[in-house]
Amino acid sequence: MAATARGFLGWRHAFGDAAPTIGVAFAGQDPFTIARTPIVRDAALIDLGLDIQTSAAARLGISYFGQFGGGTTSQAFKAGLHVAF
């Protein structure tokens, strides 16, 4: 069994309007505005993962992704089994 570790550290900066809006309308109706979720202007990013080759045709992987900044946090965990046949 072979294992491969991977990682990423980064920074994301948003340009332009951090709280964008969009004007929309249904056919024959009055237009209206939708405000999208504001995005963080600056955020630190981290991505870590580990893949384990369990056989010649199968690989098990786990990973973590996090985004931190502006008083907000976004985190995700993922696991997967990749089988080639």
C-alpha positions in Angstrom: 0.0 0.0 0.0 1.4 3.4 -1.0 0.1 6.7 0.5 0.3 10.1 -1.1 -0.2 13.3 1.0 -1.0 16.6 -0.5 -1.5 20.1 0.8 -2.2 23.7 -0.3 -2.1 27.0 1.6 -3.4 30.1 -0.2 -5.0 33.5 0.0 -8.0 34.7 -2.0 -8.7 38.4 -2.6 -12.0 39.5 -4.1 -12.1 42.4 -6.4 -15.2 44.5 -7.2 -18.5 44.4 -5.4 -18.4 42.1 -2.4 -22.2 42.1 -2.1 -23.4 41.8 -5.7 -27.1 42.1 -6.8 -28.8 41.1 -10.0 -31.9 42.4 -11.6 -34.3 39.7 -13.0 -37.9 39.5 -14.2 -40.3 36.8 -15.3 -42.1 37.2 -18.6 -44.9 39.7 -18.2 -44.0 40.6 -14.6 -42.3 43.6 -13.0 -38.5 43.3 -12.6 -37.1 42.7 -9.1 -33.6 42.6 -7.6 -31.9 39.7 -5.9 -29.1 40.3 -3.5 -26.5 37.5 -3.5 -24.6 36.3 -0.5 -21.8 38.7 0.2 -18.3 37.3 -0.3 -15.3 37.8 2.0 -12.9 40.3 0.7 -9.8 38.5 1.9 -9.6 34.8 3.0 -7.0 32.3 4.0 -7.4 28.9 2.3 -6.1 25.4 3.4 -6.5 22.1 1.6 -5.1 18.9 2.9 -5.6 15.3 1.6 -4.3 11.8 1.8 -4.7 9.1 -0.9 -4.0 5.4 -0.1 -3.5 3.0 -3.0 -5.2 -0.1 -1.5 -4.7 -2.3 -4.6 -3.7 -2.0 -8.2 -7.2 -0.9 -9.1 -8.5 0.8 -6.0 -7.6 4.1 -4.2 -9.1 5.5 -1.0 -8.9 9.2 -0.5 -9.8 11.7 2.3 -9.5 15.5 2.2 -10.2 18.6 4.2 -10.8 22.2 2.8 -11.1 25.3 4.9 -11.6 29.0 4.2 -11.2 31.5 6.9 -11.5 35.3 6.9 -13.7 38.3 7.6 -15.4 36.6 10.5 -16.6 33.7 8.4 -15.5 30.1 8.2 -16.3 27.5 5.5 -15.1 23.9 6.0 -15.6 20.7 4.1 -14.5 17.1 4.5 -14.6 14.6 1.7 -13.9 10.8 1.4 -13.9 8.7 -1.7 -13.2 5.3 -3.1 -11.9 5.2 -6.7 -12.0 1.9 -8.5 -10.7 1.3 -12.0 -12.1 -1.6 -14.0 
